[in-house]
């Protein structure tokens, strides 16, 4: 189910990026405003997800955490779309990391950069 939702969202994002009117489409308006505006939204949503997690830890209610994480994922997907990538690229990277220790994966990033 999750891959179907990501595929559907990817398709919608691409359509709105290519042909939607920025006056009527939020996604098209973000693309029109450019990468810096998209990054600003990703940062904003990240902060909101962090704050929701802190609140959820205290309250025991994860509803806002789920809501804010959905916003973060959505805006991250807009960012990927703007850069010519899709959620599949991220899923493929996650799949590549299976059976690799997190410590080993992190060490490989440090040595590769």
Contact map, one row per residue, 1 for C-alpha under 8 A:
11111000000000000000000000000000000000000000000000000000000000000000000000000000000000000000000000000000000000000
11111100000000000000000000000000000000000000000000000000000000000000000000000000000000000000000000000000000000000
11111110000000000000000000000000000000000000000000000000000000000000000000000000000000000000000000000000000000000
11111111000000000000000000000000000000000000000000000000000000000000000000000000000000000000000000000000000000000
11111111100000000000000000000000000000000000000000000000000000000000000000000000000000000000000000000000000000000
01111111110000000000000000000000000000000000000000000000000000000000000000000000000000100000000000000000000000000
00111111111000000000000000000000000000000000000000000000000000000000000000000000000000100000000000000000000000000
00011111111100000000000000000000000000000000000000000000000000000000000000000000000000000000000000000000000000000
00001111111110000000000000000000000000000000000000000000000000000000000000000000000000000000000000000000000000000
00000111111111000000000000000000000000000000000000000000000000000000000000001000100001100000000000000000000000000
00000011111111100000000000000000000000000000000000000000000000000000000000000000000000000000000000000000000000000
00000001111111110000000000000000000000000000000000000000000000000000000000000000000000000000000000000000000000000
00000000111111111000000000100000000000000000000000000000000000000000000000000100100000000000000000000000000000000
00000000011111111100000000000000000000000000000000000000000000000000000000000000100000000000000000000000000000000
00000000001111111111000000000000000000000000000000000000000000000000000000000000000000000000000000000000000000000
00000000000111111111100010110000000000000000000000000000000000000000000000000000000000000000000000000000000000000
00000000000011111111000000110010000000000000000000000000000000000000000000000000010000000000000000000000000000000
00000000000001111111000000010000000000000000000000000000000000000000000000000000000000000000000000000000000000000
00000000000000111111100000000000000000000000000000000000000000000000000000000000000000000000000000000000000000000
00000000000000111111110110010000000000000000000000000000000000000000000000000000000000000000000000000000000000000
00000000000000010011111110011000000000000000000000000000000000000000000000000000000000000000000000000000000000000
00000000000000000001111111111101000000000000000000000000000000000000000000000000000000000000000000000000000000000
00000000000000000000111111001000000000000000000000000000000000000000000000000000000000000000000000000000000000000
00000000000000000001111111000000000000000000000000000000000000000000000000000000000000000000000000000000000000000
00000000000000010001111111111000000000000000000000000000000000000000000000000000000000000000000000000000000000000
00000000000000000000011111111100000000000000000000000000000000000000000000000000000000000000000000000000000000000
00000000000010011000010011111110000000000000000000000000000000000000000000000100000000000000000000000000000000000
00000000000000011101110011111111000000000000000000000000000000000000000000000000000000000000000000000000000000000
00000000000000000000111011111111100000000000000000000000000000000000000000000000000000000000000000000000000000000
00000000000000000000010001111111110011000000000000000000000000000000000000000000000000000000000000000000000000000
00000000000000001000000000111111111001000000000000000000000000000000000000000000010000000000000000000000000000000
00000000000000000000010000011111110000000000000000000000000000000000000000000000000000000000000000000000000000000
00000000000000000000000000001111111111000000000000000000000000000000000000000000000000000000000000000000000000000
00000000000000000000000000000111111111000000000000000000000000000000000000000000000000000000000000000000000000000
00000000000000000000000000000010111111100000000000000000000000000000000000000010010000000000000000000000000000000
00000000000000000000000000000000111111110000000000000000000000000000000000000000000000000000000000000000000000000
00000000000000000000000000000100111111111000000000000000000000000000000000000000000000000000000000000000000000000
00000000000000000000000000000110111111111100000000000000000000000000000000100110000000000000000000000000000000000
00000000000000000000000000000000001111111110000000000000000000000000000000000010000000000000000000000000000000000
00000000000000000000000000000000000111111111000000000000000000000000000000000000000000000000000000000000000000000
00000000000000000000000000000000000011111111100000000000000000000000000000100000000000000000000000000000000000000
00000000000000000000000000000000000001111111110000000000000000000000000100110010000000000000000000000000000000000
00000000000000000000000000000000000000111111111000000000000000000000000000000000000000000000000000000000000000000
00000000000000000000000000000000000000011111111100000000000000000000000000000000000000000000000000000000000000000
00000000000000000000000000000000000000001111111110000000000000000001101100100000000000000000000000000000000000000
00000000000000000000000000000000000000000111111111000000000000000000100100000000000000000000000000000000000000000
00000000000000000000000000000000000000000011111111100000000000000000000000000000000000000000000000000000000000000
00000000000000000000000000000000000000000001111111110000000000000001000000000000000000000000000000000000000000000
00000000000000000000000000000000000000000000111111111000000000001001100100000000000000000000000000000000000000000
00000000000000000000000000000000000000000000011111111100000000000000000000000000000000000000000000000000000000000
00000000000000000000000000000000000000000000001111111110000000000000000000000000000000000000000000000000000000000
00000000000000000000000000000000000000000000000111111111000001011001000000000000000000000000000000000000000000000
00000000000000000000000000000000000000000000000011111111100001001000000000000000000000000000000000000000000000000
00000000000000000000000000000000000000000000000001111111110000000000000000000000000000000000000000000000000000000
00000000000000000000000000000000000000000000000000111111111000000000000000000000000000000000000000000000000000000
00000000000000000000000000000000000000000000000000011111111111011000000000000000000000000000000000000000000000000
00000000000000000000000000000000000000000000000000001111111110000000000000000000000000000000000000000000000000000
00000000000000000000000000000000000000000000000000000111111100000000000000000000000000000000000000000000000000000
00000000000000000000000000000000000000000000000000000011111110000000000000000000000000000000000000000000000000000
00000000000000000000000000000000000000000000000000000001111111000000000000000000000000000000000000000000000000000
00000000000000000000000000000000000000000000000000000001101111110000000000000000000000000000000000000000000000000
00000000000000000000000000000000000000000000000000011001000111111100000000000000000000000000000000000000000000000
00000000000000000000000000000000000000000000000000000000000011111110000000000000000000000000000000000000000000000
00000000000000000000000000000000000000000000000000010001000011111111000000000000000000000000000000000000000000000
00000000000000000000000000000000000000000000000010011001000001111111100000000000000000000000000000000000000000000
00000000000000000000000000000000000000000000000000000000000001111111110000000000000000000000000000000000000000000
00000000000000000000000000000000000000000000000000000000000000111111111000000000000000000000000000000000000000000
00000000000000000000000000000000000000000000100110010000000000011111111100000000000000000000000000000000000000000
00000000000000000000000000000000000000000000110010000000000000001111111110000000000000000000000000000000000000000
00000000000000000000000000000000000000000000000000000000000000000111111111000000000000000000000000000000000000000
00000000000000000000000000000000000000000000100000000000000000000011111111100000000000000000000000000000000000000
00000000000000000000000000000000000000000100110010000000000000000001111111110000000000000000000000000000000000000
00000000000000000000000000000000000000000000000000000000000000000000111111111000000000000000000000000000000000000
00000000000000000000000000000000000000000000000000000000000000000000011111111100000000000000000000000000000000000
00000000000000000000000000000000000001001100100000000000000000000000001111111110000000000000000000000000000000000
00000000000000000000000000000000000000000100000000000000000000000000000111111111000000000000000000000000000000000
00000000010000000000000000000000000000000000000000000000000000000000000011111111100001100000000000000000000000000
00000000000010000000000000100000000001000000000000000000000000000000000001111111110000000000000000000000000000000
00000000000000000000000000000000001001100100000000000000000000000000000000111111111000000000000000000000000000000
00000000000000000000000000000000000000000000000000000000000000000000000000011111111111100000000000000000000000000
00000000010011000000000000000000000000000000000000000000000000000000000000001111111111000000000000000000000000000
00000000000000001000000000000010001000000000000000000000000000000000000000000111111110000000000000000000000000000
00000000000000000000000000000000000000000000000000000000000000000000000000000011111110000000000000000000000000000
00000000000000000000000000000000000000000000000000000000000000000000000000000001111111000000000000000000000000000
00000000000000000000000000000000000000000000000000000000000000000000000000000001111111101000000000000000000000000
00000000010000000000000000000000000000000000000000000000000000000000000000001001100111111100000000000000000000000
00000110010000000000000000000000000000000000000000000000000000000000000000001001000011111110000000000000000000000
00000000000000000000000000000000000000000000000000000000000000000000000000000000000001111111000000000000000000000
00000000000000000000000000000000000000000000000000000000000000000000000000000000000011111111100000000000000000000
00000000000000000000000000000000000000000000000000000000000000000000000000000000000001111111110000000000000000000
00000000000000000000000000000000000000000000000000000000000000000000000000000000000000111111111000000000000000000
00000000000000000000000000000000000000000000000000000000000000000000000000000000000000011111111100000000000000000
00000000000000000000000000000000000000000000000000000000000000000000000000000000000000001111111110000000000000000
00000000000000000000000000000000000000000000000000000000000000000000000000000000000000000111111111000000000000000
00000000000000000000000000000000000000000000000000000000000000000000000000000000000000000011111111000000000000000
00000000000000000000000000000000000000000000000000000000000000000000000000000000000000000001111111000000000000000
00000000000000000000000000000000000000000000000000000000000000000000000000000000000000000000111111110000100000000
00000000000000000000000000000000000000000000000000000000000000000000000000000000000000000000011111110000000000000
00000000000000000000000000000000000000000000000000000000000000000000000000000000000000000000000011111000000000000
00000000000000000000000000000000000000000000000000000000000000000000000000000000000000000000000011111101100000000
00000000000000000000000000000000000000000000000000000000000000000000000000000000000000000000000000111111100000000
00000000000000000000000000000000000000000000000000000000000000000000000000000000000000000000000000011111110000000
00000000000000000000000000000000000000000000000000000000000000000000000000000000000000000000000000001111111000000
00000000000000000000000000000000000000000000000000000000000000000000000000000000000000000000000000011111111100000
00000000000000000000000000000000000000000000000000000000000000000000000000000000000000000000000010011111111110000
00000000000000000000000000000000000000000000000000000000000000000000000000000000000000000000000000000111111111000
00000000000000000000000000000000000000000000000000000000000000000000000000000000000000000000000000000011111111100
00000000000000000000000000000000000000000000000000000000000000000000000000000000000000000000000000000001111111110
00000000000000000000000000000000000000000000000000000000000000000000000000000000000000000000000000000000111111111
00000000000000000000000000000000000000000000000000000000000000000000000000000000000000000000000000000000011111111
00000000000000000000000000000000000000000000000000000000000000000000000000000000000000000000000000000000001111111
00000000000000000000000000000000000000000000000000000000000000000000000000000000000000000000000000000000000111111
00000000000000000000000000000000000000000000000000000000000000000000000000000000000000000000000000000000000011111
